[in-house]
Amino acid sequence: VSNLPPHIKVGIVNVSVAGCKIELFEKNNYQTYASTAPSWMTNIIKGYNGNPYQYLVDTARLAQKSGVIKGILLHQGESNTNDKEWPNKVMGVYNSLLTDLNLKAKDVPLIAGELVGADQKGACASMNKIIDDLPKTIPTAHVVSSAGCTSRPDHLHFTAAGYRELGARYAQTMLLLLGYKQAQAK
């Protein structure tokens, strides 16, 4: 935000379900996945009126009343580790969002972050190869590296500093896509 002109405001629509597979966000198939979810996840899903995808769409539509959606951020994959179909599943979710929100891919890139990397002994680091290939399936996708982002001892989650660094990289990627050539963390 510090790299933007003062009159520009940034908002985030956050819909997060810890530990879920991308299948939970498949518009027409989420019920199948949700019906097999563990109770702790079911409680999170209930917080999104039983349908996280629709909650995301409804909240994004509210955001569109006072703003413009400039990108879709994705940080997911641990539960889909080594799923070669993951990029196609993500493309389905992305395309559904574009359609349901009346957006064009050329105007709304998908920014996907890597998981805890091998340099941090990431438990799911092998998924980063699949995430890195996402732009081959979705031409408007961009991948944010997690290299050097510190991990917690579980090797699944970043430390607070690691999350901040990854967040700064998401922002730098988005700023560059928006035409801010000198994007730097401040």
Backbone as JSON Lines, residues from 0, in Angstrom:
{"i":0,"aa":"V","n":[0.84,-1.19,0.0],"ca":[0.0,0.0,0.0],"c":[0.88,1.25,0.0]}
{"i":1,"aa":"S","n":[2.02,1.18,0.67],"ca":[2.88,2.36,0.74],"c":[3.47,2.72,-0.62]}
{"i":2,"aa":"N","n":[3.38,1.83,-1.61],"ca":[3.86,2.11,-2.96],"c":[2.79,2.71,-3.85]}
{"i":3,"aa":"L","n":[1.57,2.85,-3.35],"ca":[0.45,3.36,-4.14],"c":[0.19,4.83,-3.83]}
{"i":4,"aa":"P","n":[-0.42,5.53,-4.78],"ca":[-0.83,6.9,-4.49],"c":[-1.8,6.91,-3.31]}
{"i":5,"aa":"P","n":[-1.79,7.96,-2.5],"ca":[-2.6,8.0,-1.27],"c":[-4.11,7.84,-1.5]}
{"i":6,"aa":"H","n":[-4.61,8.2,-2.67],"ca":[-6.05,8.1,-2.92],"c":[-6.51,6.67,-3.23]}
{"i":7,"aa":"I","n":[-5.59,5.77,-3.42],"ca":[-5.95,4.37,-3.72],"c":[-6.04,3.58,-2.43]}
{"i":8,"aa":"K","n":[-7.15,2.92,-2.25],"ca":[-7.38,2.07,-1.08],"c":[-7.33,0.61,-1.53]}
{"i":9,"aa":"V","n":[-6.89,-0.25,-0.64],"ca":[-6.8,-1.68,-0.93],"c":[-7.68,-2.43,0.06]}
{"i":10,"aa":"G","n":[-8.5,-3.3,-0.46],"ca":[-9.33,-4.16,0.37],"c":[-9.05,-5.61,0.06]}
{"i":11,"aa":"I","n":[-9.29,-6.47,1.0],"ca":[-9.08,-7.9,0.84],"c":[-10.36,-8.63,1.22]}
{"i":12,"aa":"V","n":[-10.79,-9.53,0.37],"ca":[-11.88,-10.45,0.7],"c":[-11.2,-11.75,1.06]}
{"i":13,"aa":"N","n":[-11.26,-12.14,2.32],"ca":[-10.55,-13.32,2.8],"c":[-11.54,-14.43,3.13]}
{"i":14,"aa":"V","n":[-11.41,-15.54,2.42],"ca":[-12.17,-16.74,2.74],"c":[-11.15,-17.86,2.86]}
{"i":15,"aa":"S","n":[-10.95,-18.34,4.07],"ca":[-9.9,-19.32,4.36],"c":[-10.46,-20.5,5.13]}
{"i":16,"aa":"V","n":[-10.16,-21.69,4.65],"ca":[-10.55,-22.9,5.36],"c":[-9.28,-23.73,5.54]}
{"i":17,"aa":"A","n":[-8.76,-23.72,6.75],"ca":[-7.5,-24.42,7.05],"c":[-7.59,-25.89,6.67]}
{"i":18,"aa":"G","n":[-6.54,-26.36,6.03],"ca":[-6.41,-27.78,5.76],"c":[-7.28,-28.34,4.66]}
{"i":19,"aa":"C","n":[-8.03,-27.51,3.95],"ca":[-8.93,-28.05,2.92],"c":[-8.21,-28.27,1.61]}
{"i":20,"aa":"K","n":[-8.78,-29.16,0.81],"ca":[-8.35,-29.35,-0.56],"c":[-9.04,-28.3,-1.42]}
{"i":21,"aa":"I","n":[-8.5,-28.06,-2.6],"ca":[-9.09,-27.1,-3.53],"c":[-10.52,-27.52,-3.88]}
{"i":22,"aa":"E","n":[-10.82,-28.79,-3.76],"ca":[-12.15,-29.29,-4.08],"c":[-13.26,-28.6,-3.27]}
{"i":23,"aa":"L","n":[-12.94,-28.08,-2.1],"ca":[-13.94,-27.39,-1.3],"c":[-14.44,-26.12,-1.99]}
{"i":24,"aa":"F","n":[-13.66,-25.59,-2.92],"ca":[-14.04,-24.38,-3.63],"c":[-14.58,-24.65,-5.03]}
{"i":25,"aa":"E","n":[-14.76,-25.92,-5.37],"ca":[-15.36,-26.25,-6.66],"c":[-16.86,-26.0,-6.57]}
{"i":26,"aa":"K","n":[-17.31,-25.09,-7.36],"ca":[-18.68,-24.57,-7.31],"c":[-19.76,-25.67,-7.3]}
{"i":27,"aa":"N","n":[-19.59,-26.69,-8.1],"ca":[-20.63,-27.7,-8.25],"c":[-20.34,-29.01,-7.52]}
{"i":28,"aa":"N","n":[-19.17,-29.11,-6.88],"ca":[-18.79,-30.37,-6.25],"c":[-18.41,-30.24,-4.78]}
{"i":29,"aa":"Y","n":[-18.5,-29.06,-4.22],"ca":[-18.0,-28.84,-2.87],"c":[-18.71,-29.7,-1.83]}
{"i":30,"aa":"Q","n":[-20.0,-30.01,-2.06],"ca":[-20.76,-30.77,-1.07],"c":[-20.15,-32.16,-0.84]}
{"i":31,"aa":"T","n":[-19.67,-32.78,-1.91],"ca":[-19.07,-34.1,-1.78],"c":[-17.85,-34.05,-0.87]}
{"i":32,"aa":"Y","n":[-17.0,-33.05,-1.08],"ca":[-15.82,-32.91,-0.24],"c":[-16.22,-32.53,1.19]}
{"i":33,"aa":"A","n":[-17.1,-31.57,1.32],"ca":[-17.51,-31.09,2.65],"c":[-18.14,-32.2,3.48]}
{"i":34,"aa":"S","n":[-18.83,-33.12,2.83],"ca":[-19.51,-34.2,3.56],"c":[-18.53,-35.17,4.2]}
{"i":35,"aa":"T","n":[-17.28,-35.17,3.74],"ca":[-16.27,-36.06,4.3],"c":[-15.25,-35.33,5.17]}
{"i":36,"aa":"A","n":[-15.46,-34.03,5.35],"ca":[-14.5,-33.2,6.11],"c":[-14.54,-33.56,7.59]}
{"i":37,"aa":"P","n":[-13.39,-33.45,8.27],"ca":[-13.38,-33.68,9.72],"c":[-14.2,-32.6,10.43]}
{"i":38,"aa":"S","n":[-14.62,-32.9,11.66],"ca":[-15.53,-32.0,12.38],"c":[-14.94,-30.61,12.57]}
{"i":39,"aa":"W","n":[-13.64,-30.5,12.84],"ca":[-13.04,-29.18,13.02],"c":[-13.16,-28.34,11.75]}
{"i":40,"aa":"M","n":[-13.03,-28.99,10.58],"ca":[-13.16,-28.27,9.32],"c":[-14.62,-27.95,9.03]}
{"i":41,"aa":"T","n":[-15.5,-28.86,9.39],"ca":[-16.93,-28.64,9.18],"c":[-17.38,-27.39,9.92]}
{"i":42,"aa":"N","n":[-16.83,-27.15,11.1],"ca":[-17.18,-25.95,11.85],"c":[-16.72,-24.68,11.12]}
{"i":43,"aa":"I","n":[-15.56,-24.73,10.49],"ca":[-15.09,-23.58,9.7],"c":[-16.01,-23.38,8.49]}
{"i":44,"aa":"I","n":[-16.36,-24.47,7.83],"ca":[-17.24,-24.41,6.66],"c":[-18.59,-23.8,7.05]}
{"i":45,"aa":"K","n":[-19.11,-24.19,8.19],"ca":[-20.38,-23.62,8.67],"c":[-20.29,-22.1,8.82]}
{"i":46,"aa":"G","n":[-19.12,-21.62,9.19],"ca":[-18.91,-20.18,9.33],"c":[-19.04,-19.43,8.01]}
{"i":47,"aa":"Y","n":[-18.98,-20.16,6.92],"ca":[-19.17,-19.59,5.58],"c":[-20.51,-20.04,5.0]}
{"i":48,"aa":"N","n":[-21.49,-20.19,5.87],"ca":[-22.85,-20.59,5.46],"c":[-22.87,-21.92,4.72]}
{"i":49,"aa":"G","n":[-21.89,-22.78,5.02],"ca":[-21.85,-24.11,4.44],"c":[-21.26,-24.18,3.04]}
{"i":50,"aa":"N","n":[-20.91,-23.03,2.46],"ca":[-20.42,-23.0,1.08],"c":[-19.38,-21.88,0.94]}
{"i":51,"aa":"P","n":[-18.11,-22.18,1.2],"ca":[-17.07,-21.14,1.13],"c":[-16.98,-20.45,-0.23]}
{"i":52,"aa":"Y","n":[-17.18,-21.21,-1.32],"ca":[-17.11,-20.59,-2.64],"c":[-18.19,-19.52,-2.79]}
{"i":53,"aa":"Q","n":[-19.42,-19.86,-2.46],"ca":[-20.52,-18.9,-2.62],"c":[-20.34,-17.72,-1.68]}
{"i":54,"aa":"Y","n":[-19.83,-17.98,-0.49],"ca":[-19.55,-16.89,0.45],"c":[-18.52,-15.92,-0.16]}
{"i":55,"aa":"L","n":[-17.49,-16.48,-0.79],"ca":[-16.47,-15.67,-1.45],"c":[-17.1,-14.82,-2.55]}
{"i":56,"aa":"V","n":[-17.94,-15.43,-3.38],"ca":[-18.59,-14.71,-4.47],"c":[-19.49,-13.6,-3.91]}
{"i":57,"aa":"D","n":[-20.31,-13.93,-2.91],"ca":[-21.22,-12.95,-2.34],"c":[-20.46,-11.77,-1.72]}
{"i":58,"aa":"T","n":[-19.38,-12.06,-1.02],"ca":[-18.58,-11.01,-0.39],"c":[-17.86,-10.17,-1.45]}
{"i":59,"aa":"A","n":[-17.37,-10.83,-2.49],"ca":[-16.7,-10.1,-3.58],"c":[-17.7,-9.2,-4.32]}
{"i":60,"aa":"R","n":[-18.92,-9.65,-4.47],"ca":[-19.94,-8.8,-5.11],"c":[-20.21,-7.55,-4.27]}
{"i":61,"aa":"L","n":[-20.22,-7.71,-2.97],"ca":[-20.36,-6.54,-2.09],"c":[-19.18,-5.59,-2.28]}
{"i":62,"aa":"A","n":[-17.99,-6.16,-2.37],"ca":[-16.79,-5.34,-2.57],"c":[-16.85,-4.59,-3.89]}
{"i":63,"aa":"Q","n":[-17.43,-5.22,-4.92],"ca":[-17.52,-4.57,-6.22],"c":[-18.42,-3.34,-6.21]}
{"i":64,"aa":"K","n":[-19.27,-3.22,-5.22],"ca":[-20.14,-2.04,-5.14],"c":[-19.36,-0.77,-4.85]}
{"i":65,"aa":"S","n":[-18.21,-0.92,-4.2],"ca":[-17.41,0.27,-3.88],"c":[-15.97,0.18,-4.37]}
{"i":66,"aa":"G","n":[-15.66,-0.87,-5.11],"ca":[-14.29,-1.03,-5.58],"c":[-14.2,-1.88,-6.83]}
{"i":67,"aa":"V","n":[-12.96,-2.12,-7.24],"ca":[-12.67,-2.89,-8.45],"c":[-11.76,-4.04,-8.06]}
{"i":68,"aa":"I","n":[-12.12,-5.24,-8.46],"ca":[-11.27,-6.4,-8.18],"c":[-10.11,-6.38,-9.16]}
{"i":69,"aa":"K","n":[-8.9,-6.37,-8.63],"ca":[-7.7,-6.28,-9.45],"c":[-6.9,-7.57,-9.51]}
{"i":70,"aa":"G","n":[-7.22,-8.52,-8.63],"ca":[-6.49,-9.78,-8.63],"c":[-7.11,-10.75,-7.67]}
{"i":71,"aa":"I","n":[-6.78,-12.01,-7.86],"ca":[-7.22,-13.09,-6.97],"c":[-5.97,-13.74,-6.4]}
{"i":72,"aa":"L","n":[-5.88,-13.75,-5.08],"ca":[-4.74,-14.36,-4.4],"c":[-5.12,-15.76,-3.96]}
{"i":73,"aa":"L","n":[-4.19,-16.69,-4.11],"ca":[-4.42,-18.08,-3.73],"c":[-3.22,-18.57,-2.94]}
{"i":74,"aa":"H","n":[-3.5,-19.11,-1.78],"ca":[-2.46,-19.82,-1.03],"c":[-3.09,-21.11,-0.55]}
{"i":75,"aa":"Q","n":[-2.84,-22.18,-1.29],"ca":[-3.47,-23.47,-1.04],"c":[-2.63,-24.54,-1.69]}
{"i":76,"aa":"G","n":[-2.72,-25.75,-1.18],"ca":[-2.04,-26.84,-1.85],"c":[-1.54,-27.94,-0.94]}
{"i":77,"aa":"E","n":[-1.34,-27.63,0.34],"ca":[-0.8,-28.66,1.24],"c":[-1.64,-29.93,1.2]}
{"i":78,"aa":"S","n":[-2.95,-29.79,1.21],"ca":[-3.82,-30.97,1.22],"c":[-3.97,-31.6,-0.16]}
{"i":79,"aa":"N","n":[-3.44,-30.95,-1.19],"ca":[-3.45,-31.51,-2.54],"c":[-2.04,-31.91,-2.99]}
{"i":80,"aa":"T","n":[-1.12,-32.07,-2.05],"ca":[0.27,-32.35,-2.41],"c":[0.35,-33.51,-3.4]}
{"i":81,"aa":"N","n":[1.12,-33.28,-4.45],"ca":[1.39,-34.23,-5.53],"c":[0.18,-34.54,-6.41]}
{"i":82,"aa":"D","n":[-0.88,-33.76,-6.31],"ca":[-2.06,-33.92,-7.14],"c":[-1.79,-33.23,-8.49]}
{"i":83,"aa":"K","n":[-1.51,-34.01,-9.5],"ca":[-1.18,-33.48,-10.82],"c":[-2.37,-32.76,-11.46]}
{"i":84,"aa":"E","n":[-3.57,-33.03,-10.98],"ca":[-4.77,-32.37,-11.51],"c":[-5.05,-31.03,-10.83]}
{"i":85,"aa":"W","n":[-4.27,-30.71,-9.81],"ca":[-4.49,-29.46,-9.07],"c":[-4.57,-28.24,-9.97]}
{"i":86,"aa":"P","n":[-3.66,-28.05,-10.94],"ca":[-3.78,-26.85,-11.79],"c":[-5.12,-26.79,-12.54]}
{"i":87,"aa":"N","n":[-5.61,-27.91,-13.0],"ca":[-6.91,-27.92,-13.69],"c":[-8.04,-27.6,-12.73]}
{"i":88,"aa":"K","n":[-7.94,-28.1,-11.5],"ca":[-8.96,-27.8,-10.49],"c":[-8.94,-26.31,-10.15]}
{"i":89,"aa":"V","n":[-7.75,-25.75,-10.0],"ca":[-7.62,-24.32,-9.73],"c":[-8.19,-23.52,-10.9]}
{"i":90,"aa":"M","n":[-7.91,-23.96,-12.13],"ca":[-8.44,-23.26,-13.29],"c":[-9.97,-23.26,-13.27]}
{"i":91,"aa":"G","n":[-10.57,-24.35,-12.86],"ca":[-12.02,-24.42,-12.76],"c":[-12.56,-23.42,-11.75]}
{"i":92,"aa":"V","n":[-11.92,-23.33,-10.59],"ca":[-12.35,-22.37,-9.56],"c":[-12.15,-20.94,-10.07]}
{"i":93,"aa":"Y","n":[-11.0,-20.68,-10.65],"ca":[-10.69,-19.34,-11.18],"c":[-11.71,-18.94,-12.25]}
{"i":94,"aa":"N","n":[-11.97,-19.84,-13.2],"ca":[-12.93,-19.52,-14.25],"c":[-14.33,-19.3,-13.7]}
{"i":95,"aa":"S","n":[-14.71,-20.08,-12.7],"ca":[-16.02,-19.88,-12.06],"c":[-16.09,-18.51,-11.41]}
{"i":96,"aa":"L","n":[-15.03,-18.11,-10.72],"ca":[-15.0,-16.78,-10.1],"c":[-15.1,-15.68,-11.14]}
{"i":97,"aa":"L","n":[-14.35,-15.82,-12.23],"ca":[-14.4,-14.81,-13.28],"c":[-15.82,-14.69,-13.83]}
{"i":98,"aa":"T","n":[-16.45,-15.82,-14.1],"ca":[-17.82,-15.81,-14.63],"c":[-18.8,-15.22,-13.63]}
{"i":99,"aa":"D","n":[-18.77,-15.71,-12.4],"ca":[-19.74,-15.29,-11.39],"c":[-19.58,-13.83,-10.98]}
{"i":100,"aa":"L","n":[-18.39,-13.29,-11.16],"ca":[-18.14,-11.89,-10.78],"c":[-18.05,-10.98,-12.0]}
{"i":101,"aa":"N","n":[-18.32,-11.54,-13.19],"ca":[-18.3,-10.79,-14.44],"c":[-16.95,-10.08,-14.64]}
{"i":102,"aa":"L","n":[-15.88,-10.87,-14.52],"ca":[-14.52,-10.36,-14.65],"c":[-13.86,-10.98,-15.87]}
{"i":103,"aa":"K","n":[-12.8,-10.34,-16.34],"ca":[-12.01,-10.86,-17.46],"c":[-10.63,-11.25,-16.93]}
{"i":104,"aa":"A","n":[-10.16,-12.42,-17.34],"ca":[-8.87,-12.91,-16.88],"c":[-7.75,-11.91,-17.13]}
{"i":105,"aa":"K","n":[-7.78,-11.24,-18.28],"ca":[-6.7,-10.29,-18.6],"c":[-6.64,-9.12,-17.62]}
{"i":106,"aa":"D","n":[-7.77,-8.85,-16.95],"ca":[-7.82,-7.75,-15.99],"c":[-7.64,-8.19,-14.55]}
{"i":107,"aa":"V","n":[-7.76,-9.5,-14.3],"ca":[-7.76,-10.01,-12.93],"c":[-6.85,-11.25,-12.86]}
{"i":108,"aa":"P","n":[-5.56,-11.04,-12.7],"ca":[-4.64,-12.18,-12.64],"c":[-4.83,-13.01,-11.37]}
{"i":109,"aa":"L","n":[-4.4,-14.24,-11.45],"ca":[-4.37,-15.13,-10.29],"c":[-2.95,-15.14,-9.77]}
{"i":110,"aa":"I","n":[-2.79,-14.82,-8.5],"ca":[-1.46,-14.8,-7.87],"c":[-1.44,-15.94,-6.86]}
{"i":111,"aa":"A","n":[-0.59,-16.94,-7.13],"ca":[-0.53,-18.13,-6.27],"c":[0.82,-18.18,-5.57]}
{"i":112,"aa":"G","n":[0.78,-18.43,-4.28],"ca":[2.01,-18.51,-3.49],"c":[2.44,-19.95,-3.28]}
{"i":113,"aa":"E","n":[3.75,-20.13,-3.28],"ca":[4.3,-21.44,-2.97],"c":[4.09,-21.78,-1.5]}
{"i":114,"aa":"L","n":[4.19,-23.06,-1.2],"ca":[4.13,-23.56,0.17],"c":[5.51,-23.46,0.8]}
{"i":115,"aa":"V","n":[5.63,-23.83,2.06],"ca":[6.94,-23.83,2.72],"c":[7.9,-24.64,1.86]}
{"i":116,"aa":"G","n":[9.01,-24.02,1.52],"ca":[9.94,-24.6,0.56],"c":[10.88,-25.65,1.12]}
{"i":117,"aa":"A","n":[11.55,-26.32,0.2],"ca":[12.52,-27.35,0.57],"c":[13.66,-26.76,1.39]}
{"i":118,"aa":"D","n":[13.99,-25.48,1.15],"ca":[15.06,-24.83,1.91],"c":[14.71,-24.71,3.39]}
{"i":119,"aa":"Q","n":[13.42,-24.84,3.72],"ca":[12.95,-24.8,5.1],"c":[12.44,-26.18,5.55]}
{"i":120,"aa":"K","n":[12.81,-27.2,4.78],"ca":[12.38,-28.58,5.05],"c":[10.84,-28.69,5.03]}
{"i":121,"aa":"G","n":[10.23,-27.99,4.07],"ca":[8.77,-27.98,3.94],"c":[8.2,-29.38,3.76]}
{"i":122,"aa":"A","n":[7.22,-29.73,4.6],"ca":[6.61,-31.06,4.55],"c":[5.9,-31.3,3.22]}
{"i":123,"aa":"C","n":[5.47,-30.24,2.56],"ca":[4.74,-30.36,1.29],"c":[5.48,-29.63,0.17]}
{"i":124,"aa":"A","n":[6.77,-29.45,0.33],"ca":[7.56,-28.68,-0.64],"c":[7.47,-29.24,-2.05]}
{"i":125,"aa":"S","n":[7.22,-30.54,-2.17],"ca":[7.12,-31.13,-3.51],"c":[5.96,-30.52,-4.31]}
{"i":126,"aa":"M","n":[4.98,-29.97,-3.62],"ca":[3.83,-29.34,-4.29],"c":[4.25,-28.07,-5.02]}
{"i":127,"aa":"N","n":[5.34,-27.45,-4.61],"ca":[5.77,-26.21,-5.24],"c":[6.06,-26.39,-6.72]}
{"i":128,"aa":"K","n":[6.53,-27.57,-7.12],"ca":[6.77,-27.84,-8.55],"c":[5.45,-27.74,-9.32]}
{"i":129,"aa":"I","n":[4.39,-28.27,-8.76],"ca":[3.08,-28.21,-9.41],"c":[2.57,-26.77,-9.41]}
{"i":130,"aa":"I","n":[2.73,-26.08,-8.28],"ca":[2.31,-24.68,-8.21],"c":[3.09,-23.85,-9.22]}
{"i":131,"aa":"D","n":[4.39,-24.09,-9.32],"ca":[5.23,-23.33,-10.25],"c":[4.78,-23.5,-11.7]}
{"i":132,"aa":"D","n":[4.15,-24.63,-12.01],"ca":[3.68,-24.89,-13.37],"c":[2.29,-24.33,-13.64]}
{"i":133,"aa":"L","n":[1.65,-23.71,-12.65],"ca":[0.29,-23.2,-12.81],"c":[0.14,-22.26,-14.02]}
{"i":134,"aa":"P","n":[1.11,-21.38,-14.32],"ca":[0.95,-20.51,-15.49],"c":[0.87,-21.27,-16.82]}
{"i":135,"aa":"K","n":[1.29,-22.52,-16.85],"ca":[1.14,-23.32,-18.07],"c":[-0.33,-23.66,-18.31]}
{"i":136,"aa":"T","n":[-1.11,-23.76,-17.24],"ca":[-2.54,-24.06,-17.34],"c":[-3.37,-22.79,-17.38]}
{"i":137,"aa":"I","n":[-2.96,-21.8,-16.6],"ca":[-3.67,-20.52,-16.52],"c":[-2.69,-19.42,-16.93]}
{"i":138,"aa":"P","n":[-2.78,-18.95,-18.16],"ca":[-1.8,-17.96,-18.64],"c":[-1.74,-16.68,-17.82]}
{"i":139,"aa":"T","n":[-2.81,-16.33,-17.13],"ca":[-2.82,-15.1,-16.32],"c":[-2.43,-15.37,-14.87]}
{"i":140,"aa":"A","n":[-1.9,-16.56,-14.6],"ca":[-1.44,-16.89,-13.25],"c":[0.02,-16.49,-13.09]}
{"i":141,"aa":"H","n":[0.35,-16.08,-11.88],"ca":[1.72,-15.72,-11.51],"c":[2.01,-16.38,-10.17]}
{"i":142,"aa":"V","n":[3.23,-16.89,-10.03],"ca":[3.6,-17.62,-8.82],"c":[4.55,-16.79,-7.98]}
{"i":143,"aa":"V","n":[4.29,-16.78,-6.68],"ca":[5.12,-16.06,-5.71],"c":[5.99,-17.09,-5.0]}
{"i":144,"aa":"S","n":[7.29,-16.9,-5.07],"ca":[8.24,-17.82,-4.44],"c":[8.19,-17.72,-2.92]}
{"i":145,"aa":"S","n":[8.37,-18.87,-2.28],"ca":[8.47,-18.89,-0.82],"c":[9.91,-19.11,-0.36]}
{"i":146,"aa":"A","n":[10.84,-19.1,-1.29],"ca":[12.25,-19.35,-0.95],"c":[12.7,-18.38,0.14]}
{"i":147,"aa":"G","n":[13.26,-18.94,1.2],"ca":[13.77,-18.13,2.3],"c":[12.75,-17.68,3.32]}
{"i":148,"aa":"C","n":[11.47,-17.91,3.04],"ca":[10.42,-17.57,4.02],"c":[10.48,-18.61,5.14]}
{"i":149,"aa":"T","n":[10.75,-18.16,6.34],"ca":[11.01,-19.08,7.44],"c":[9.77,-19.88,7.84]}
{"i":150,"aa":"S","n":[10.04,-21.11,8.25],"ca":[8.98,-22.05,8.6],"c":[8.92,-22.26,10.1]}
{"i":151,"aa":"R","n":[7.72,-22.58,10.55],"ca":[7.54,-23.01,11.93],"c":[8.07,-24.44,12.05]}
{"i":152,"aa":"P","n":[8.24,-24.95,13.26],"ca":[8.77,-26.31,13.44],"c":[7.91,-27.42,12.8]}
{"i":153,"aa":"D","n":[6.64,-27.15,12.52],"ca":[5.79,-28.18,11.88],"c":[6.11,-28.35,10.4]}
{"i":154,"aa":"H","n":[6.89,-27.43,9.83],"ca":[7.29,-27.45,8.42],"c":[6.11,-27.41,7.46]}
{"i":155,"aa":"L","n":[4.96,-26.97,7.96],"ca":[3.76,-26.77,7.14],"c":[3.39,-25.3,7.05]}
{"i":156,"aa":"H","n":[3.67,-24.56,8.11],"ca":[3.27,-23.16,8.21],"c":[4.49,-22.27,8.34]}
{"i":157,"aa":"F","n":[4.35,-21.05,7.85],"ca":[5.42,-20.07,7.97],"c":[5.38,-19.44,9.36]}
{"i":158,"aa":"T","n":[6.51,-18.91,9.78],"ca":[6.53,-18.08,10.98],"c":[5.86,-16.75,10.64]}
{"i":159,"aa":"A","n":[5.62,-15.92,11.63],"ca":[5.04,-14.6,11.37],"c":[5.91,-13.83,10.38]}
{"i":160,"aa":"A","n":[7.22,-13.9,10.58],"ca":[8.14,-13.21,9.66],"c":[8.06,-13.81,8.26]}
{"i":161,"aa":"G","n":[7.92,-15.12,8.19],"ca":[7.79,-15.79,6.89],"c":[6.53,-15.37,6.16]}
{"i":162,"aa":"Y","n":[5.42,-15.29,6.91],"ca":[4.16,-14.83,6.31],"c":[4.27,-13.39,5.84]}
{"i":163,"aa":"R","n":[4.9,-12.54,6.63],"ca":[5.06,-11.14,6.23],"c":[5.88,-11.03,4.94]}
{"i":164,"aa":"E","n":[6.94,-11.81,4.86],"ca":[7.78,-11.79,3.66],"c":[6.98,-12.29,2.45]}
{"i":165,"aa":"L","n":[6.25,-13.39,2.62],"ca":[5.44,-13.91,1.52],"c":[4.39,-12.88,1.11]}
{"i":166,"aa":"G","n":[3.78,-12.23,2.08],"ca":[2.79,-11.19,1.8],"c":[3.4,-10.03,1.02]}
{"i":167,"aa":"A","n":[4.6,-9.64,1.4],"ca":[5.29,-8.56,0.68],"c":[5.55,-8.99,-0.77]}
{"i":168,"aa":"R","n":[5.86,-10.25,-0.97],"ca":[6.1,-10.74,-2.33],"c":[4.81,-10.78,-3.15]}
{"i":169,"aa":"Y","n":[3.71,-11.15,-2.51],"ca":[2.41,-11.06,-3.19],"c":[2.19,-9.61,-3.64]}
{"i":170,"aa":"A","n":[2.39,-8.68,-2.73],"ca":[2.16,-7.27,-3.02],"c":[3.08,-6.77,-4.13]}
{"i":171,"aa":"Q","n":[4.35,-7.14,-4.07],"ca":[5.3,-6.71,-5.11],"c":[4.89,-7.25,-6.47]}
{"i":172,"aa":"T","n":[4.45,-8.5,-6.5],"ca":[3.99,-9.1,-7.77],"c":[2.79,-8.32,-8.31]}
{"i":173,"aa":"M","n":[1.83,-8.05,-7.44],"ca":[0.63,-7.33,-7.86],"c":[0.96,-5.92,-8.32]}
{"i":174,"aa":"L","n":[1.84,-5.24,-7.59],"ca":[2.23,-3.88,-7.98],"c":[2.86,-3.87,-9.36]}
{"i":175,"aa":"L","n":[3.72,-4.82,-9.64],"ca":[4.34,-4.89,-10.96],"c":[3.29,-5.14,-12.04]}
{"i":176,"aa":"L","n":[2.33,-6.0,-11.77],"ca":[1.27,-6.27,-12.74],"c":[0.39,-5.05,-12.97]}
{"i":177,"aa":"L","n":[0.28,-4.2,-11.96],"ca":[-0.51,-2.97,-12.08],"c":[0.27,-1.83,-12.72]}
{"i":178,"aa":"G","n":[1.55,-2.09,-13.03],"ca":[2.35,-1.09,-13.73],"c":[3.24,-0.25,-12.85]}
{"i":179,"aa":"Y","n":[3.37,-0.58,-11.59],"ca":[4.26,0.14,-10.68],"c":[5.63,-0.51,-10.78]}
{"i":180,"aa":"K","n":[6.47,0.02,-11.66],"ca":[7.75,-0.61,-12.0],"c":[8.76,-0.66,-10.85]}
{"i":181,"aa":"Q","n":[8.69,0.28,-9.93],"ca":[9.66,0.36,-8.86],"c":[9.11,-0.23,-7.57]}
{"i":182,"aa":"A","n":[8.3,-1.28,-7.68],"ca":[7.69,-1.87,-6.49],"c":[8.76,-2.34,-5.52]}
{"i":183,"aa":"Q","n":[8.73,-1.78,-4.32],"ca":[9.65,-2.17,-3.27],"c":[8.92,-2.21,-1.95]}
{"i":184,"aa":"A","n":[9.31,-3.16,-1.12],"ca":[8.74,-3.21,0.23],"c":[9.25,-2.01,1.01]}
{"i":185,"aa":"K","n":[8.37,-1.4,1.78],"ca":[8.78,-0.26,2.6],"c":[8.57,-0.56,4.04]}
